[in-house]
């Protein structure tokens, strides 16, 4: 089994003090994932996990999507 990770930093995309997105996150990350899937049509995806880190005053939030495949 292999793993492919996609990530994006939300720097400048989150409204200060609210943790609400000031612009859509899904378009950038979704486009990256769709492009990779298009380039690899014969893979079999076993699992997908999503996590988020950061978000404090010192670190911009980061979203990570991990795809487990063969």
C-alpha positions as CSV (number, residue, x, y, z in Angstrom):
1,X,0.0,0.0,0.0
2,X,1.2,3.5,-0.8
3,X,0.2,6.9,0.6
4,X,-0.2,10.2,-1.2
5,X,-0.5,13.4,0.9
6,X,-1.9,16.7,-0.2
7,X,-1.7,19.8,2.0
8,X,-2.4,23.5,2.0
9,X,-1.6,26.3,4.4
10,X,-4.5,28.6,5.3
11,X,-2.2,31.6,5.8
12,X,-4.3,34.6,4.8
13,X,-7.4,32.5,4.2
14,X,-8.6,32.6,7.8
15,X,-10.3,35.6,9.3
16,X,-8.4,36.7,12.4
17,X,-9.8,35.6,15.8
18,X,-12.7,33.7,14.2
19,X,-11.0,30.6,12.5
20,X,-13.6,31.1,9.7
21,X,-12.3,31.0,6.1
22,X,-12.2,34.3,4.3
23,X,-12.0,32.4,0.9
24,X,-12.9,28.9,-0.2
25,X,-10.4,26.3,0.8
26,X,-11.8,23.4,-1.2
27,X,-10.9,24.7,-4.7
28,X,-7.1,24.7,-4.4
29,X,-6.9,21.4,-2.5
30,X,-9.7,19.7,-4.6
31,X,-8.0,20.7,-7.8
32,X,-4.7,19.2,-6.7
33,X,-6.4,15.9,-5.7
34,X,-8.5,15.8,-8.9
35,X,-5.4,16.4,-11.1
36,X,-3.5,13.6,-9.3
37,X,-6.5,11.2,-9.7
38,X,-6.8,12.1,-13.4
39,X,-3.1,11.3,-13.9
40,X,-3.4,8.0,-12.0
41,X,-6.7,6.4,-13.2
42,X,-5.8,2.8,-12.4
43,X,-5.2,3.1,-8.7
44,X,-7.5,1.7,-6.0
45,X,-8.1,4.0,-3.1
46,X,-8.4,2.2,0.3
47,X,-8.8,5.0,2.7
48,X,-8.8,8.8,3.0
49,X,-7.9,10.8,6.1
50,X,-8.0,14.5,6.7
51,X,-6.4,16.5,9.6
52,X,-5.7,20.0,10.5
53,X,-2.8,21.5,12.5
54,X,-1.7,24.9,13.7
55,X,-4.1,27.7,14.0
56,X,-2.4,29.5,16.9
57,X,-1.1,33.0,16.8
58,X,2.3,31.7,15.8
59,X,1.4,29.2,13.1
60,X,-1.0,29.3,10.2
61,X,-3.4,26.5,10.0
62,X,-2.5,23.6,7.7
63,X,-4.9,21.1,6.2
64,X,-3.5,17.6,5.2
65,X,-5.4,15.0,3.2
66,X,-3.8,11.5,3.1
67,X,-4.9,8.9,0.5
68,X,-4.0,5.3,1.0
69,X,-3.9,3.4,-2.3
70,X,-2.5,0.6,-4.4
